[in-house]
Amino acid sequence: MVNSPVRIVGDENEPAHVILEMSGEIVWKARGGWMEGITIRRPRIATGGTPSNQIMRIDGGRLNMYNCVFDNTGNIGNCISVSGSKSGGSWEKAIIKGGSQNKCGLFVENGACIQVIDSRICENSGAAITCRDKSLVDLSNCRMDRNGVDAIINDEYRGQSKEDEVMEDSAPALILS
């Protein structure tokens, strides 16, 4: 659990050079923080049952990031979830993948606000993004591809124009709840 602002810096040009493998999840509650050039993924060798958790949960905190990869492949759950009215951040050049079936790559709820720029949300078995309870995901020049459904499931949505989203090799849909 991260309760104080932390700066995590890897290789800003190639996040594959700095890899954090973990079976649990990072819970970010700090009101600030920075992450750059890091790949966070699941261990490639699995033993026993399939764990059920996401790779990162931002719960009441804020985290800005640049050029990071989050890969939840091998677990059951969303890749990243963001919850709470003071939760959010600005994410640029992120890759979010590995959300399991009936879950998603990016799950945002309870008034959280995320800005995602020049990023890719891909290879999730469920929806690319789920947004609930007056939350906001502001996408700019992002690509969603190879998801179970390239859906943005939402009750309030802005910042997305047809030119911004690229959906390939998926069943595209926009679902409002």
WOCOR-V885531 format. One record per backbone hydrogen bond with DSSP energy under -1.0 kcal/mol. CO is the residue of the C=O (numbers start at 1). NH is the residue of the N-H. Records with the same first field share a line. If there is no record, write none. Layout:
BEGIN
CO=NH + NH
END
This chain:
BEGIN
2=29 + 30
6=34
8=36
14=17
15=18
18=39
20=41
26=57
27=2
28=59
30=62
33=64
34=8
35=66
36=10
37=11
38=69
39=20
40=71
41=22
51=76
55=26
56=81
57=28
58=83
61=88
64=35
65=92
66=37
68=95
69=40
70=97
72=75
77=100
79=55 + 56
80=107
81=58
82=109
83=60
84=87
87=113
88=63
89=115
90=65
91=117
92=67
94=120
95=70
96=122
97=72
99=125
100=103
104=79
105=80
106=130
107=82
108=132
109=84 + 112
112=136
113=89
114=138
115=91
116=140
117=93
119=143
120=96
121=145
124=148
126=148 + 149
127=105
128=106
129=153
130=108
133=111
136=114
138=116
140=118
143=121
145=123
149=151
150=173
151=129
153=131
154=177
161=164 + 165
166=144
168=146
175=154
END
